[in-house]
C-alpha cells in the first residue's frame, strides 16, 4: 500500500519549483499538480520496484484544501482521475494546514499494518514526525519504504525506514 502526505508533498514541490524559477526540467512521464494541495506522477504507479514485482493494493492520498464541500469533492475527483483509489481530502484552515492529514495517514497505515494487509508500506513524505509511525509499523512485521523529495527531507526519517529513495527527478526538480 502507498500512503501519501499529499499536502506536504505538494508544498515541498512548490518550494523547489520556486527556487528553480518556477519551471521544472523535462521529465520522462506526466506530472500533475494542484499547487499546495496535490502532486502526482505517472511513474508513481509502480508494478516493479527495486527489482521486485510490486502488487500495490491501494493508494491512500491525504491532503487538505481551502474551500467548501464542492472544492473538496473537486480535489477528490481529480485524485481519483489519477488512479488514486483512496483519496482523503480535508478542509484546511486559512492560517495553517490540516493536522487531520498527518493523524489520518498515521491511523490508516498503522491499522492496515496491524491487520497484516501489507508486507511493504510505501510512505511518500519527508517529516521526522513520521518516525514513531515507521517504528510502529516495523514492530508489526512490515517493511517501510520511503519515497521523498529532497527538500526538507529528515535524515532521521531516512535512517528509520527500511529503504529510501529521493524522487526529485520524477518531478523535474532534481
ABEGO torsion letter per residue (X at the ends): XBBBBAAAAAAAAAAAAAAAGGBBBBBABBBBBBBGABBBBAAABBABBGGBBBBBABBBBBBBBBEBAAAAAAAAAAAAAAGBABBBBBBBBAABBBAAAAAAAAAAAAAAAAAGABABBBBBBABAAAAAAAAAAAAAGBBBBBBBBABGBBAAAAAABABBBBAAAAAGAX
